Amino acid sequence: MATITTFALGEIPEVMATTGEYPRLDRIENYLEGQTVPSICLYCAGGCGVRVTTLNGEIIETEGDPDHPINSGRLCSKPTAYPQLIYSERRILHPMKRTNPNKGENEDPGWVQITWDEAYSIITSKIQEAMENVPYKRTNTTTGKDDYYYVGKDSPVSWLGSSYLNNEECYLGRKLTALIGSNNIEHQARKCHASTVVGLANTFGFGAMTNHIIDAKNSKVFLIMSNPAESHSMEFRWVTEAILNGAKVINLDPRFNRTSTKADIYARYRSGSEAAIILGLIRYTIVNERYNKDFLETRTNAPYDLDGNFLSDWETNPDSIFGKLKALAEDYTPEEVYRISGIPVEKFDLIADTFTSIKPGNIYYAMGTTQHTNATQAIRAEAILQLLLGNMGVPGGGVNALRGISNVQGSTDMNELMHYIMGYRGPPQKETEIRRYQKWKNYDPAARGGSSDPAAVKANDNDPSYTAVEQRYYNRHFPTWNSLEYNWGMYVGTWPGVDPDNESVVCDLPVGNGYPIVALFRKIYNEDIKVLICNGENPAVSMPNAEFVRDALSKVFLVVNELFETETAWFADILLPGTVQVERSGSITNTGRWIQWRWKAIDPPGECKPDLEYITELYQKIRQDAGIKLPSERFRDDTGNDTGSRPEDCWPSPYASVFKGDPYTPEDVYKEIGAKSLDPNVRPGYVTVQPAANVIYRNSYNPNPVTELDISVDGILAKRRDTTPVDSQDAQYGYFKNWAFSWMDNQRVLYNINESNPGVKTFFAWWALNDTTWLGLDKAAIWSYYLFSGSITDVKNPLSHGIPLHNEPLESPDSELATEYPTMWGSYYTYYNVYEDIKPVDVGDSSEYPYVLTTFRLAEHMQAGALTRNLPWLVELFPEVFVEMSPTLASEIGVSSGDYVLLKTARNPDGDMVKCVVTDRIQPMTINGKTVHEVAMPWHWGFRGLSTGLSANVLTMDAVDVSAHIPEYKACLCKVEKV
Amino acid sequence: MVSIYNRPSMLFDLTKCIACRACQVACKRWNKRPAEETSLNSDPATQWTNPPRLSSNTWRLVKYKLTYDEENDEVTWTFIPYSCMHCNDPPCLPVCPTKAIYKRDDGIVHIHSERCIGCGYCIEACPYKVRFFADDGYFGIKSIYKCTYCLDRLDAGLEKTACVQACPTEALEFGEYTEMHEKARQRAKAVGGYIYGDEAPLQRGSDIGTASVYVSKAPFEELGFPTEEQRISAPFVMERILLERGGLAIFGLGVLSFLGFALWRRERIGRAKMRELSKE
């Protein structure tokens, strides 16, 4: 079990001494003399600028970038301690190999230093061995011909990407896994905002924060269901500015936190009741007619019935979508909300009245909402509330998902995810889709060799053999596959393509989804997946039911690419030295979708290698040494037919091929991701209908820049650093359109039809009503086709309505509520069989585990902790892990503040010891007439690092949201005992 | 020309502070202070404050102060960043036997560390308790450390101290004395709160005002700030020290005057030698 140890802060002066010149005694002179390099912070997704001062190749100072519009020279505590990260003596400086064959928390890996070449050769031979018997060819019973493709989930090689990496590096991670036939690729985004992507994309069109960081200043009222003062301190700069302009702040949180101190109204609620609270607000809005009629009528599907007919009496007609919402929300009276959430009726009315009467209103949310088994529904409810109030597509409004890691938006966009390939476009799901794609290519016979006229593509719409849904689906996915054929040097289609229905399918994209992260670790545990390459991610701390994950990590050939020897690295077979963000260049995307460039400031120490270089070399070795081939190349070997696939021409980028000996830079990859138009010199003889590999990054690289500013950055628009407003709107709302670039098409507030640029302004949620009728894409989906399942008949399941409902967490503290609002977790979950076969979820009962356990973050620490628990200045602020509880509970179990308590959950029935902080900031709640206690624990700790402690995630639960596969970290049941 | 009007001043707006502690880390970073060995602060009233107090290695600290009104179920959690106030009339100055403490023309209270003999009288005299010993002097002699208003930055022409530059919410501001104090008054008015450190010269002709000025919604007595009585200014500090620590102080003063003389002599000899050297 994890132990609590104190740490040797005595090392600190040594750190400074051994790292030489930092901090210099004659520093002010060096500081004034040094050169400055703009970078972007590596911690949260705020996207703050960091100015690095260097002298003679050494960093003299890092501080907030005074020219940056988001932070104007300011920084929170984490990046303020940046030099201790860069020059930490705890960093890994050389590739290392494990010598101890046993793995475990108490098994020293016995590291032995090796060379990069040795590391590559061990990794590639393991990949080769694992992939030896993976089928790439199967005989089709209908056509009698051999089809060539890999099945994405059957690959024994898995990859965990990272939200700490730059866009170009994430992109190459996705490209590499696709090229070796694996869709078993996941990363942090699955665990933080997967439910946001599903919830918002199926309501609005894009699954991202709708407004941006600075936009908070335009808000007049905030509904904050996250903790920006701690988790996104610079976001709170702009909330503070709004407060100074008279904005009201409503903060909902199970525990009174640093954000609550600045709230006009604070209410505590029970973790897991978010959907009920928001549905209560929806009911309040409808009953008190606070909704925006014009907005609902023109921009949402509220006034329509399910057959797509506009109903002029939609406000009163029970058949309208609005009518259906009204009927379902009717149950969530203030009294019922009180019963479920514990928010007193009077306070709820005050909250509802405040939020629905002031415009524009802004909803902030984060993990407290996203990490539940019903998270997608809760987020949908927030989206619907904002639609009702007309708070969408306006500055100061929006549903604003605060994302956690500096490039988590970018890594999500680059789709290091098992069910997407690129730009939120999925892989082919079955071979019939590939045949259709071939037909689509045939509509525009020159799709890869002639005209790229979009009209030709649209011709596909008129094919009567497609349903309306299929047409939309294909028009959405096919251009991206086409682009990947061009940009990745692949072949997707049938051969030779003349008779798509009866030919061999040859598809280099892995077919079908892979395993989402929790199921993935079950497959790893079961040894179906044999190789895991883990880059800048720490699943041993960050995964729910972490002890099980650690067991799984002990069974797999594990490669870890890290700065520090993390808890996950402790289980690694090969440990590779990574680089800090100031040691490499690239673009990153902040939570507000700004794509910004960070410039390299210094060379990496030791043998640390930038990820772009490492991924490139790894792929080179995989190709050259392990002999891993594309299905199209196997097809060529077997039949002699050359499909024209040339991955070597396109790695790392068609703009620079390492196989041809070209020098390559992050810029080359950036160009591939977001090109506005095709460069005729790149891949001569080939064209694509979509030049940008990632459609939502389109136009971020302009090969033919026009304005002086764009020319000055060679068309790499992420590099723009001009704060001059482009027009009066820009000046008024703080868009900063000449600063970097924002997806899509530099639109700063999504769905804002009044924004003065040619961005994507409309909603474009898919909600084809049935297979033949299609309602235009310009409506937001209050009823969502893709979150509706006709096969589910249980009326308590929101998927049976297409409209959100409240459902209890899998572990509910109240058995009555658990029956009335049954959990969404169940046998219809797609990957349920993986659980059943390998490891079902350990579920605790409220009679044995009476208290609610939730987890939280601190301003001074970062996620799984490696980036802060190794920095003495930050360890000083929060040296130990703890659990917070109310004085009432503390006196019930007979402990006082600072005592050790034993925390037990169904995952960890023996319990683990942790110190408690007894605080008035937590109070018992009345849920369904009974007293319910909630305890809360920060989850940053683990057993390696300068400060070590119990990982909260050894207690949390690995059941997931049934639509988005995000684990239910935030509402578990526990027992607390005196030691 | 530096005058009371344009000398540096720091505004602490507690209504904006979110206790992210960027200032605490920025201070350590710029002033090269190592981290301290700390343990979890679980005290219900001051929980999370860490290190528990200022020290020679922690010149800026954010104090957390938690109170709970059970009847109305209302939590008040106040964050108080604090460090040397740079008094208009610093009580620490006249008690220093070796004249190590001095007030610069721009009002910054600073220490000639080579003159400090570690007697600790200034610690005794400081109403805000922001001065601390460090065992880093020669021959085991302790020296005193505290916030310097980042005078190396100011002297080099930078506009702000390290802590103020870092502050995300502009809870800390840095500027000219009159401007900051005026801003504080307006801000206090706007939030219906209180101001601290802006006192004009008061009774008995003493000036207890400080270069740093605070704004808070709650009265400062509730936040544990020294009262007017405690904030005695320079002309009266010797009197207090003698009253409170009479015997020791008189003995100490005797010894220290001797040491002061010795140091002064040493310096004189040193200078004379330097002159000789330069002649050669």
HADDOCK unambig.tbl for C-alpha pairs under 7 A between the chains (distance, minus, plus):
assign (segid A and resid 9 and name CA) (segid B and resid 36 and name CA) 6.82 0.50 0.50
assign (segid A and resid 9 and name CA) (segid B and resid 37 and name CA) 5.29 0.50 0.50
assign (segid A and resid 12 and name CA) (segid B and resid 34 and name CA) 6.40 0.50 0.50
assign (segid A and resid 12 and name CA) (segid B and resid 35 and name CA) 6.76 0.50 0.50
assign (segid A and resid 13 and name CA) (segid B and resid 34 and name CA) 6.28 0.50 0.50
assign (segid A and resid 23 and name CA) (segid B and resid 32 and name CA) 6.21 0.50 0.50
assign (segid A and resid 64 and name CA) (segid B and resid 166 and name CA) 6.94 0.50 0.50
assign (segid A and resid 73 and name CA) (segid B and resid 165 and name CA) 6.40 0.50 0.50
assign (segid A and resid 73 and name CA) (segid B and resid 166 and name CA) 6.87 0.50 0.50
assign (segid A and resid 74 and name CA) (segid B and resid 165 and name CA) 5.66 0.50 0.50
assign (segid A and resid 74 and name CA) (segid B and resid 166 and name CA) 4.21 0.50 0.50
assign (segid A and resid 74 and name CA) (segid B and resid 167 and name CA) 5.72 0.50 0.50
assign (segid A and resid 74 and name CA) (segid B and resid 168 and name CA) 5.31 0.50 0.50
assign (segid A and resid 75 and name CA) (segid B and resid 22 and name CA) 6.79 0.50 0.50
assign (segid A and resid 75 and name CA) (segid B and resid 166 and name CA) 4.97 0.50 0.50
assign (segid A and resid 75 and name CA) (segid B and resid 167 and name CA) 6.60 0.50 0.50
assign (segid A and resid 75 and name CA) (segid B and resid 168 and name CA) 5.90 0.50 0.50
assign (segid A and resid 76 and name CA) (segid B and resid 20 and name CA) 6.21 0.50 0.50
assign (segid A and resid 76 and name CA) (segid B and resid 22 and name CA) 4.71 0.50 0.50
assign (segid A and resid 76 and name CA) (segid B and resid 166 and name CA) 6.63 0.50 0.50
assign (segid A and resid 76 and name CA) (segid B and resid 167 and name CA) 6.90 0.50 0.50
assign (segid A and resid 76 and name CA) (segid B and resid 168 and name CA) 6.19 0.50 0.50
assign (segid A and resid 77 and name CA) (segid B and resid 20 and name CA) 6.10 0.50 0.50
assign (segid A and resid 77 and name CA) (segid B and resid 21 and name CA) 5.56 0.50 0.50
assign (segid A and resid 77 and name CA) (segid B and resid 22 and name CA) 3.71 0.50 0.50
assign (segid A and resid 77 and name CA) (segid B and resid 25 and name CA) 6.01 0.50 0.50
assign (segid A and resid 80 and name CA) (segid B and resid 22 and name CA) 6.41 0.50 0.50
assign (segid A and resid 80 and name CA) (segid B and resid 25 and name CA) 6.32 0.50 0.50
assign (segid A and resid 80 and name CA) (segid B and resid 26 and name CA) 5.85 0.50 0.50
assign (segid A and resid 81 and name CA) (segid B and resid 25 and name CA) 6.42 0.50 0.50
assign (segid A and resid 81 and name CA) (segid B and resid 29 and name CA) 6.98 0.50 0.50
assign (segid A and resid 229 and name CA) (segid B and resid 18 and name CA) 6.01 0.50 0.50
assign (segid A and resid 230 and name CA) (segid B and resid 20 and name CA) 6.50 0.50 0.50
assign (segid A and resid 233 and name CA) (segid B and resid 20 and name CA) 6.99 0.50 0.50
assign (segid A and resid 233 and name CA) (segid B and resid 168 and name CA) 6.63 0.50 0.50
assign (segid A and resid 234 and name CA) (segid B and resid 168 and name CA) 5.53 0.50 0.50
assign (segid A and resid 236 and name CA) (segid B and resid 169 and name CA) 6.71 0.50 0.50
assign (segid A and resid 237 and name CA) (segid B and resid 168 and name CA) 5.56 0.50 0.50
assign (segid A and resid 237 and name CA) (segid B and resid 169 and name CA) 4.40 0.50 0.50
assign (segid A and resid 240 and name CA) (segid B and resid 169 and name CA) 6.43 0.50 0.50
assign (segid A and resid 258 and name CA) (segid B and resid 18 and name CA) 6.03 0.50 0.50
assign (segid A and resid 261 and name CA) (segid B and resid 77 and name CA) 6.25 0.50 0.50
assign (segid A and resid 859 and name CA) (segid B and resid 20 and name CA) 5.77 0.50 0.50
assign (segid A and resid 872 and name CA) (segid B and resid 35 and name CA) 5.59 0.50 0.50
assign (segid A and resid 873 and name CA) (segid B and resid 25 and name CA) 6.45 0.50 0.50
assign (segid A and resid 873 and name CA) (segid B and resid 35 and name CA) 5.02 0.50 0.50
assign (segid A and resid 876 and name CA) (segid B and resid 35 and name CA) 5.96 0.50 0.50
assign (segid A and resid 876 and name CA) (segid B and resid 36 and name CA) 5.97 0.50 0.50
assign (segid A and resid 876 and name CA) (segid B and resid 37 and name CA) 6.37 0.50 0.50
assign (segid A and resid 876 and name CA) (segid B and resid 38 and name CA) 5.72 0.50 0.50
assign (segid A and resid 876 and name CA) (segid B and resid 50 and name CA) 6.90 0.50 0.50
assign (segid A and resid 876 and name CA) (segid B and resid 51 and name CA) 6.82 0.50 0.50
assign (segid A and resid 877 and name CA) (segid B and resid 50 and name CA) 5.21 0.50 0.50
assign (segid A and resid 877 and name CA) (segid B and resid 51 and name CA) 6.70 0.50 0.50
assign (segid A and resid 878 and name CA) (segid B and resid 40 and name CA) 6.77 0.50 0.50
assign (segid A and resid 879 and name CA) (segid B and resid 38 and name CA) 6.36 0.50 0.50
assign (segid A and resid 879 and name CA) (segid B and resid 39 and name CA) 5.70 0.50 0.50
assign (segid A and resid 879 and name CA) (segid B and resid 40 and name CA) 6.05 0.50 0.50
assign (segid A and resid 880 and name CA) (segid B and resid 39 and name CA) 6.63 0.50 0.50
assign (segid A and resid 880 and name CA) (segid B and resid 40 and name CA) 5.57 0.50 0.50
assign (segid A and resid 897 and name CA) (segid B and resid 42 and name CA) 5.67 0.50 0.50
assign (segid A and resid 897 and name CA) (segid B and resid 43 and name CA) 6.59 0.50 0.50
assign (segid A and resid 897 and name CA) (segid B and resid 44 and name CA) 6.92 0.50 0.50
assign (segid A and resid 898 and name CA) (segid B and resid 42 and name CA) 5.21 0.50 0.50
assign (segid A and resid 917 and name CA) (segid B and resid 42 and name CA) 5.06 0.50 0.50
assign (segid A and resid 918 and name CA) (segid B and resid 44 and name CA) 6.28 0.50 0.50
assign (segid A and resid 919 and name CA) (segid B and resid 44 and name CA) 5.68 0.50 0.50
assign (segid A and resid 920 and name CA) (segid B and resid 68 and name CA) 6.30 0.50 0.50
assign (segid A and resid 921 and name CA) (segid B and resid 75 and name CA) 6.46 0.50 0.50
